[in-house]
């Protein structure tokens, strides 16, 4: 029996009116005073507001071949639209990055710092302060969109201390959310606030396929009188890397890429990178190669999902009026600088992600090299809906002018990346010899995280520079700087040899971005014509407060 998408307020209705689970009847009030501009008479003349689909994968890298298995996705989205070759996340970890997508804000503004309730991941504070102002909530309440979510939301979603699976965030008409972190079998879904348990039968329970089926069902039973937004968030290619049965023998001869930063010592880097054992053991290399293959295998089901979704949009006559975005919440590494597998680090392999889009007005087979962050997705989707972005507090900006090839667009030259490290108060049980403060340790005592793996970076791209400047919040105030034009694999830290004046400017720019909010996050960067640098401010009391604020944990 096929899954059927059920509105949060009741049973499915073909062509009927969807009601928000948080505000019944609000749609009718808002249609008379809609805050999303749409040219007068255009709907009467046959034009319809565009639909939007956002497909979000989990831990899919860009630099290490993460898009290689997705042949159909490339043909159906990238080749039919635009690929952004310089897309970054503001934090290389699931929950902070996903919070940035939903809010359009940097982590220091939405205050989600890690994957725990204590780190504000789906906490009651998040639910109270941030959820009512996410872009899907605005789409639903202010623009009259019907909104559909399926898959992984935030890592701690469904925690009993934060309302359990009964909590449905405001703004979602249809809600099919995974309880907690990514799984493929034996999981619980919140179906509009009611728990639905799944087992380990492939045909009924494999999560990527379940998400595909319920998404197709939504397209069959949605209202035809309203535009729609769909967010489909797959478990792949996150661990535990369980592929569908038909794909479990794929890529048997594939290994993790042996780039120049693979299995080498991270000299002149933060101590956490330097502690990795080089060369890696044969067992570690075999493990990461197997993980790499399994990750690719899980992505084949995502490729099928994309194909099914686009075919169904086309069947219903919606494809040509729908923007389809494809991206990931963070990157990943497999053996770089002798770190076995994980994310969390400041390097390109962890902070750079794929970003593809097709839709009305986007020419086929385009590549855009502008510097993009996932905080831009919310503003872009609201801009598509016609919402006035000046009414939001978002840090990002709309990609719509870039997507439509608007000439003479003044764009940013830098983005902020920030991460707050995690570690045990005591020793990691996997490796007690490392002492307190570390986490994510492997049996050979290589640890992927620590309390003082807390850093902030400015990632800069301009005509003259391709630069990354990072500071750690540790006793050393350790600094890493990379010229990615000369050193794309970030092997040589040039912090001690770069021009001190430029170093000072980058330090100041980092502090300014770490205190930015809304429009001040979009001020000119160091290499922009309008940039202003006053070194006196670096030693003022204001800077001291910024430095203190940079690494504050939220109070819960």
C-alpha positions in Angstrom: 0.0 0.0 0.0 1.6 3.4 -1.0 2.4 6.0 1.6 0.0 8.9 1.6 1.1 12.4 2.6 -1.3 13.6 5.3 -1.7 17.2 6.2 -0.8 18.0 9.8 -4.4 19.0 10.4 -6.0 15.8 9.1 -6.5 13.4 6.2 -5.2 14.0 2.6 -7.3 16.1 0.3 -6.8 16.3 -3.5 -7.0 20.0 -4.5 -8.2 20.9 -1.0 -7.0 23.7 1.3 -4.0 22.8 3.5 -4.0 24.1 7.0 -1.0 25.0 9.1 -0.7 22.8 12.2 0.2 25.8 14.2 -2.3 28.4 12.9 -5.6 26.9 11.5 -7.4 29.3 9.3 -4.5 31.7 9.1 -4.1 31.1 5.4 -7.4 32.8 4.5 -6.6 35.8 6.6 -3.2 36.2 4.9 -4.3 35.8 1.4 -6.0 39.1 1.7 -2.9 40.8 3.1 -0.1 38.7 1.7 3.3 40.1 2.4 4.9 38.3 -0.6 4.8 40.6 -3.6 3.5 39.1 -6.9 2.8 41.2 -9.9 -0.9 42.4 -9.9 -3.0 40.3 -12.3 -0.3 37.8 -13.1 -2.1 34.8 -11.5 -5.3 35.9 -13.3 -3.3 36.0 -16.5 -2.2 32.4 -16.0 1.2 33.0 -14.2 1.7 31.1 -11.0 4.0 31.7 -8.1 7.0 29.3 -8.4 7.3 26.2 -6.3 10.6 25.3 -4.6 12.2 21.9 -3.7 15.3 21.7 -1.5 17.1 18.3 -1.3 19.5 18.1 1.5 22.0 15.2 2.0 23.9 14.4 5.1 27.8 14.7 5.2 28.2 14.7 1.4 31.5 16.2 0.4 32.3 18.1 -2.8 36.1 18.0 -3.0 36.6 14.2 -2.7 34.2 13.1 -5.4 30.9 13.2 -3.4 28.9 14.0 -6.5 30.5 11.2 -8.7 27.8 8.5 -8.0 24.9 10.9 -8.8 24.8 10.6 -12.6 21.1 11.2 -12.8 21.2 14.2 -10.4 23.9 15.8 -12.5 21.9 15.3 -15.7 18.6 16.4 -14.3 19.7 19.4 -12.1 23.2 20.5 -12.8 23.1 20.1 -16.6 19.6 21.7 -16.7 20.6 24.6 -14.5 23.5 26.0 -12.5 26.3 24.6 -10.3 27.9 26.8 -7.7 31.6 25.8 -7.5 32.4 27.8 -4.4 29.6 26.9 -1.9 30.5 26.7 1.8 28.8 26.0 5.1 29.2 28.3 8.1 30.0 25.4 10.4 31.2 21.9 9.4 28.8 20.0 11.6 25.2 18.8 11.0 23.0 20.7 13.5 24.7 24.2 13.3 24.8 24.0 9.5 21.1 22.9 9.3 20.1 25.7 11.7 21.9 28.1 9.4 20.0 26.9 6.4 16.6 27.2 8.2 17.3 30.7 9.7 19.7 32.2 7.1 22.0 33.1 10.0 25.5 32.4 11.1 25.9 30.2 14.2 26.8 33.1 16.5 23.3 34.5 15.7 21.2 31.3 15.9 23.3 30.0 18.8 23.3 26.3 17.7 26.9 25.3 18.4 26.9 21.5 18.2 24.8 18.4 17.9 23.6 18.3 21.5 20.6 19.8 23.4 23.1 21.6 25.5 24.5 23.1 22.3 21.0 24.3 21.4 20.3 21.6 18.8 16.5 21.5 18.6 16.3 22.6 22.3 13.4 24.4 23.8 15.3 27.7 23.4 15.8 27.0 19.7 12.1 26.2 19.4 11.1 29.4 21.2 13.6 31.9 19.7 14.5 30.7 16.2 11.9 28.3 14.8 9.0 30.8 14.5 11.3 32.9 12.1 12.7 30.2 9.9 12.1 30.7 6.2 9.6 27.8 5.9 7.5 29.5 8.7 7.6 32.7 6.7 6.7 30.9 3.5 3.7 29.4 5.2 2.4 32.3 7.3 3.2 35.2 5.1 3.2 33.8 1.5 0.5 31.2 1.6 2.8 28.3 0.5 2.0 24.7 1.5 5.1 23.3 3.1 6.3 19.7 3.2 9.2 18.3 5.2 10.5 14.7 5.1 13.7 13.3 6.6 16.3 14.3 9.1 15.6 17.7 10.7 18.0 18.5 13.5 20.1 15.9 15.4 18.2 16.2 18.7 14.8 16.5 17.2 12.4 14.2 19.1 14.3 14.4 22.4 11.9 14.0 25.3 13.4 17.0 27.1 12.4 19.1 24.1 8.9 18.0 23.4 9.5 14.6 21.8 8.2 13.8 18.3 4.9 15.4 19.2 6.6 18.8 18.6 5.9 20.0 15.0 7.8 23.2 14.3 5.7 26.2 13.1 5.2 26.6 9.4 5.0 23.0 8.2 1.8 21.8 6.6 3.1 18.2 6.2 5.7 16.9 8.6 7.5 13.5 8.2 10.6 14.0 10.5 13.2 11.5 11.6 13.6 11.2 15.3 17.2 12.2 16.1 20.2 11.3 13.8 20.4 9.6 10.4 19.5 5.9 10.2 18.4 3.7 7.3 16.4 1.1 9.3 14.8 0.7 12.7 13.9 4.4 13.2 10.9 6.5 14.3 9.2 9.2 12.2 7.1 12.0 13.5 4.1 12.0 11.2 2.6 15.4 11.9 3.4 14.9 15.6 2.5 11.2 15.9 5.2 8.5 16.2 5.5 5.9 13.4 8.0 3.2 14.0 9.8 1.4 11.1 11.7 -1.8 11.1 14.3 -3.5 8.8 12.2 -4.6 5.8 13.8 -3.1 2.8 10.6 -2.7 0.7 8.8 -1.0 3.6 11.4 0.7 5.7 14.6 1.8 3.9 14.5 5.5 4.8 15.7 7.0 1.6 13.0 5.2 -0.3 10.4 6.0 2.3 11.2 9.7 1.8 11.0 9.3 -1.9 7.6 7.6 -1.7 6.0 10.1 0.7 7.3 13.0 -1.4 5.7 11.6 -4.5 2.6 11.0 -2.6 2.6 14.7 -1.5 2.8 15.8 -5.1 -0.2 13.5 -5.9 -2.4 14.8 -3.1 -1.3 18.4 -2.5 -3.5 21.4 -3.0 -3.5 22.7 -6.6 -4.6 26.2 -5.5 -1.3 27.1 -3.6 2.4 27.0 -4.5 4.4 24.6 -2.5 7.8 24.2 -0.8 9.3 20.8 -0.2 12.4 20.0 1.9 13.6 16.4 1.6 16.5 15.6 3.9 18.1 12.2 3.3 20.2 10.1 5.7 22.8 9.4 3.0 25.7 9.4 2.9 25.9 9.6 6.7 26.9 6.6 8.8 26.0 3.8 9.3 26.3 3.7 5.5 23.8 0.9 4.8 23.1 0.8 1.1 20.0 -0.6 -0.5 20.4 -4.3 -1.3 20.7 -3.7 -5.1 23.6 -1.3 -4.6 25.7 -3.2 -1.9 28.2 -4.5 -4.5 28.7 -1.2 -6.3 32.1 0.5 -6.5 34.0 -2.5 -5.3 37.2 -1.2 -7.0 36.9 2.4 -5.6 39.1 3.8 -2.9 39.3 7.1 -1.1 41.2 9.7 -3.2 45.0 9.8 -2.6 45.3 13.5 -2.9 48.6 15.3 -1.8 47.2 15.8 1.7 46.2 12.2 2.2 48.0 10.3 4.9 50.5 13.0 5.7 51.5 14.7 8.9 49.7 18.0 9.5 52.8 20.0 10.2 52.4 23.6 11.4 48.7 23.0 12.2 46.6 23.0 15.4 47.7 20.4 17.9 44.6 18.3 17.2 45.7 17.7 13.6 49.3 17.2 14.6 48.4 14.4 17.0 47.1 12.1 14.2 49.5 9.2 13.7 51.4 9.2 10.4 51.5 7.1 8.4 48.1 5.6 9.2 47.9 1.9 10.0 46.8 -0.5 7.3 43.6 -1.2 9.2 42.8 2.5 9.3 43.2 2.8 5.6 41.2 -0.3 4.9 38.4 1.1 7.2 38.3 4.5 5.5 38.3 3.0 2.0 35.4 0.8 3.0 33.6 3.8 4.4 34.2 5.7 1.2 32.7 2.9 -0.9 29.7 2.5 1.3 29.0 6.3 1.3 28.9 6.2 -2.5 26.6 3.2 -2.4 24.0 5.0 -0.2 24.0 7.9 -2.6 22.7 5.8 -5.4 19.3 5.7 -3.7 19.4 9.5 -3.5 20.0 9.6 -7.2 16.9 7.4 -7.7 14.9 9.7 -5.4 15.9 12.8 -7.5 14.9 11.0 -10.7 11.5 9.9 -9.3 10.8 13.4 -7.9 11.6 15.2 -11.2 9.5 12.7 -13.2 6.6 13.2 -10.9 6.9 17.0 -11.1 6.9 16.7 -14.9 3.9 14.4 -14.9 1.9 16.9 -12.9 3.0 19.8 -15.1 4.9 21.5 -12.3 8.5 21.0 -13.4 8.9 24.2 -15.5 7.6 26.3 -12.6 9.7 24.7 -9.9 13.1 25.6 -8.5 15.0 22.5 -7.4 18.0 23.0 -5.1 20.5 20.2 -4.2 23.1 20.5 -1.4 24.6 19.0 1.7 24.9 20.1 5.3 28.7 19.8 5.4 31.6 18.1 3.8 33.7 15.1 4.9 37.2 13.8 5.0 38.7 10.3 4.5 42.4 10.2 5.5 43.4 13.8 4.9 46.2 14.8 7.2 45.9 11.3 8.6 42.5 11.9 10.1 40.5 8.7 9.4 36.9 9.9 8.8 34.7 12.7 10.1 34.0 16.4 9.5 34.4 19.3 12.0 37.7 20.6 10.7 38.3 24.0 9.0 39.7 22.7 5.7 38.1 22.8 2.3 37.1 19.1 2.4 34.9 19.7 5.4 33.4 23.1 4.7 32.8 23.0 1.0 29.6 21.4 -0.4 27.9 20.7 -3.7 25.1 23.2 -4.6 23.1 22.7 -7.7 19.9 24.4 -8.9 17.5 24.4 -11.8 14.3 26.4 -12.3 12.5 29.1 -14.2 14.8 31.6 -15.8 18.0 29.6 -15.2 20.0 28.7 -18.3 21.2 25.2 -18.7 24.7 23.9 -17.9 25.9 27.0 -16.1 28.7 27.2 -13.5 28.9 30.1 -11.1 32.1 30.8 -9.2 30.8 33.4 -6.7 31.4 32.7 -3.0 28.2 31.2 -1.6 27.2 30.1 1.9 24.2 28.1 2.9 22.9 31.1 4.9 21.9 32.3 1.4 19.4 29.5 0.8 16.6 31.0 3.0 16.8 34.5 1.6 16.9 33.0 -2.0 13.8 31.0 -1.4 11.9 33.9 0.2 13.0 36.1 -2.7 11.6 33.5 -5.1 8.3 33.7 -3.2 8.3 37.5 -3.4 8.9 38.2 0.3 10.6 41.5 1.2 14.0 40.4 2.6 14.4 43.7 4.5 11.7 42.4 6.9 14.0 39.5 8.0 17.0 39.4 10.3 18.9 37.0 8.0 22.7 37.2 7.5 22.7 35.7 4.0 21.6 37.2 0.7 19.5 36.1 -2.3 21.2 34.1 -5.0 18.3 34.8 -7.4 20.2 37.5 -9.4 23.1 35.1 -9.9 20.8 32.3 -10.9 19.1 34.4 -13.5 22.4 35.8 -14.8 21.7 39.4 -13.8 24.7 41.6 -15.0 26.7 43.9 -12.7 25.8 42.1 -9.5 28.0 43.3 -6.6 28.8 40.2 -4.6 30.6 39.3 -1.4 34.3 38.3 -1.3 34.3 36.5 2.1 32.2 34.3 4.3 32.6 33.3 8.0 33.1 29.8 9.3 32.9 29.1 13.0 33.0 25.9 15.0 32.9 25.1 18.8 34.8 22.0 19.6 33.5 19.2 21.9 35.3 17.0 24.3 34.7 14.8 27.3 35.2 16.2 30.8 37.0 13.0 31.6 39.0 10.8 29.2 37.5 9.4 26.0 36.8 5.8 26.9 38.2 4.7 23.5 41.6 6.3 24.3 42.1 7.2 28.0 45.8 8.0 27.4 44.8 11.2 25.5 43.5 12.6 28.8 40.4 14.8 29.2 39.0 17.2 26.7 39.0 15.1 23.5 36.2 13.2 21.7 35.5 11.2 18.5 38.6 9.0 19.1 39.5 5.9 17.1 41.1 2.8 18.6 44.6 3.8 17.5 44.1 7.0 19.6 43.6 9.5 16.8 41.0 11.9 18.0 38.8 14.0 15.6 37.6 16.7 18.1 38.5 18.5 21.4 37.2 21.3 23.5 39.8 23.7 22.1 39.2 22.7 18.5 37.1 25.9 18.6 37.9 28.2 15.8 36.6 30.9 13.5 37.7 31.6 9.9 37.3 34.1 7.2 37.2 32.4 3.8 38.1 35.0 1.2 37.9 34.8 -2.6 38.7 37.8 -4.8 40.5 38.6 -8.1 43.8 38.9 -6.3 43.5 36.4 -3.4 42.1 33.0 -2.6 42.7 32.9 1.1 41.6 31.4 4.4 42.5 32.9 7.8 41.6 31.1 11.0 42.0 31.6 14.7 41.6 29.0 17.5 40.2 29.8 20.9 43.0 28.1 22.9 45.9 29.1 25.0 48.1 29.6 22.0 45.5 31.6 20.1 46.8 29.4 17.3 46.5 30.9 13.7 46.3 29.0 10.4 46.4 30.8 7.0 46.3 29.3 3.6 46.9 30.6 0.1 44.6 28.3 -1.9 45.8 29.5 -5.2 49.4 28.2 -4.5 48.3 25.5 -2.1 44.9 24.1 -2.9 45.2 21.2 -0.5 46.2 23.5 2.5 49.4 21.8 3.3 51.5 24.8 4.2 50.3 27.1 7.0 51.7 30.6 6.0 50.6 32.4 9.2 54.2 33.2 10.2 55.4 34.3 6.7 52.4 36.3 5.3 52.6 40.1 5.3 51.9 41.3 8.9 49.7 44.1 7.6 47.5 41.7 5.7 47.4 39.4 8.8 46.2 42.3 10.9 43.4 43.2 8.4 42.2 39.6 8.3 42.2 39.4 12.1 40.1 42.6 12.2 37.7 41.3 9.5 37.3 38.1 11.4 36.3 39.9 14.6 33.9 42.1 12.7 32.2 39.1 11.1 32.0 37.3 14.4 30.0 40.3 15.8 27.9 40.9 12.7 24.1 40.5 12.4 21.9 40.9 9.3 23.1 43.7 7.0 26.5 44.1 8.8 27.3 40.5 7.7 27.3 41.8 4.2 29.8 44.6 4.5 32.8 44.8 2.1 35.6 42.4 2.7 39.3 43.1 3.0 39.9 43.0 -0.8 36.7 44.9 -1.7 36.9 48.6 -2.9 34.7 49.8 -0.1 36.6 48.1 2.7 37.6 50.3 5.6 40.3 49.3 8.1 41.0 51.2 11.3 43.6 49.3 13.3 42.8 51.4 16.4 39.6 49.5 16.8 41.5 46.3 17.2 42.7 47.4 20.6 39.5 49.1 21.8 37.3 47.7 24.5 34.8 46.9 21.8 37.2 44.3 20.3 37.7 42.7 23.7 34.0 42.2 23.9 33.8 40.7 20.4 36.6 38.3 21.2 34.8 37.2 24.4 31.5 36.9 22.6 33.0 34.9 19.7 33.2 31.6 21.6 30.3 32.0 24.1 28.1 29.0 24.6 24.3 29.6 24.6 22.7 29.7 28.0 19.9 27.1 28.1 
